[in-house]
Amino acid sequence: MAKLIKLDDKGVEFLDKIMELSGETITLCDQCGTCSGGCPFIAEMDVNPSQIMRQVMIGQKNIMESKTMWICASCFTCTVRCPRELDVSKVAEALRQVKLREAIDFIDIEKISEEEARILPSIAIVGAFRKFTG
């Protein structure tokens, strides 16, 4: 028997926020798992992409504690394979934006050694700061 899940106001607000930021109608996801099946980084993720979509769909804000959104490389494999044409990488990006707006940085400039700063390409450093700092 199917179970009806009713979202509370905070769950609806969270879902709406992620849909607004991502531009994706997450509720169209039918949980086929194709996005997870094609993801090249699935082994590194604690929650697979289809579970991310489901958790957002049912308003579970605790998904924000997952490391999956930081591991997503935005390679668009999930997007290309999705039968509903949803862009899961945009959802991951929206989750990152929400987390970064909480002013929690995931890169500490003080912890980058002089050696790392010298050998890393500047574009990689700039890209990492844009992606992982608020």
Secondary structure, 3 states (H helix, E strand, C coil): CCCCCCCCHHHHHHHHHHHHHHCCCHHHCCCCCHHHHHCCCHHHCCCCHHHHHHHHHCCCHHHHHCCHHHHCCCCCHHHHHCCCCCCHHHHHHHHHHHHHHCCCCCCCHHHCCHHHHHHCCHHHHHHHHHHHCC
